[in-house]
């Protein structure tokens, strides 16, 4: 089975691309979704996060306060490394277990931090979803209701756009409309089917 590692900077529209692959019947295993699962109330990861960052990152209903935790980790590099040390091994393990259950010509692993976490060599091809940084900031501010300075902090915590482009085996330009996105995904779908 061909394994595609899909990545891109925050706000580049990775979800729009993975939605299109899903519509084409391609299994997509999403690191962000997996990350949400491993921190459900009662999980060991949530306990470790609470021990490391304090009760203030846990909501009254026992769920993780993502907004508060995001603010902490994107203003403190050590805090971010600590959080990654808790979550990344669990996320990787769960995604690999899911991948092993599939019987399909190819699958997509959607991993926003594919390059930052050194996982590019664990996939067959790196697919980068790209758009200009100004558009990333605009989308993130609108989506997450944060100010441009916070959005820039998140961008600087990721590898640069240039580094992502250099690592790409395949590229999708998501700076336009959905109508421009669909044919790009369909073309890659045909390509991946022919390579599997």
DAMO-V52511 format. One record per backbone hydrogen bond with DSSP energy under -1.0 kcal/mol. NH is the residue of the N-H (numbers start at 0). CO is the residue of the C=O. Records with the same first field share a line. If there is no record, write none. Layout:
NH = CO + CO
//
This chain:
1 = 104
3 = 106
4 = 124
5 = 108
6 = 126
11 = 8
16 = 12
17 = 13
18 = 14
19 = 15
20 = 16
21 = 17
22 = 18
23 = 19
24 = 21
25 = 20
28 = 107
30 = 109
33 = 29
34 = 30
35 = 31
36 = 32
37 = 33
39 = 36
42 = 39
46 = 42
47 = 43
48 = 44
49 = 45
50 = 46
51 = 47
52 = 48
53 = 49
56 = 53
57 = 54
58 = 62
61 = 58
64 = 56
65 = 63
68 = 64
69 = 65
70 = 66
71 = 67
72 = 68
73 = 69
79 = 75
80 = 76
81 = 77
82 = 78
83 = 79
84 = 80
85 = 81
86 = 82
87 = 83
90 = 86
91 = 87
92 = 88
93 = 89
94 = 90
95 = 91
96 = 92
97 = 93
98 = 94
99 = 95
100 = 97
101 = 98
106 = 1
107 = 26
108 = 3
109 = 28
110 = 5
113 = 110
116 = 112
117 = 114
118 = 113
121 = 118
122 = 119
123 = 2
124 = 2
126 = 4
127 = 169
128 = 6
129 = 171
135 = 131
136 = 132
137 = 133
138 = 134
139 = 135
140 = 136
141 = 137
142 = 138
143 = 139
144 = 140
150 = 146
151 = 147
152 = 148
153 = 149
154 = 150
155 = 151
156 = 152
157 = 154
163 = 159
164 = 160
165 = 161
166 = 162
168 = 125
169 = 125
171 = 127
173 = 129
180 = 176
181 = 177
184 = 180
185 = 181
186 = 182
187 = 183
188 = 184
189 = 185
190 = 186
191 = 187
192 = 188
193 = 189
194 = 190
195 = 191
//
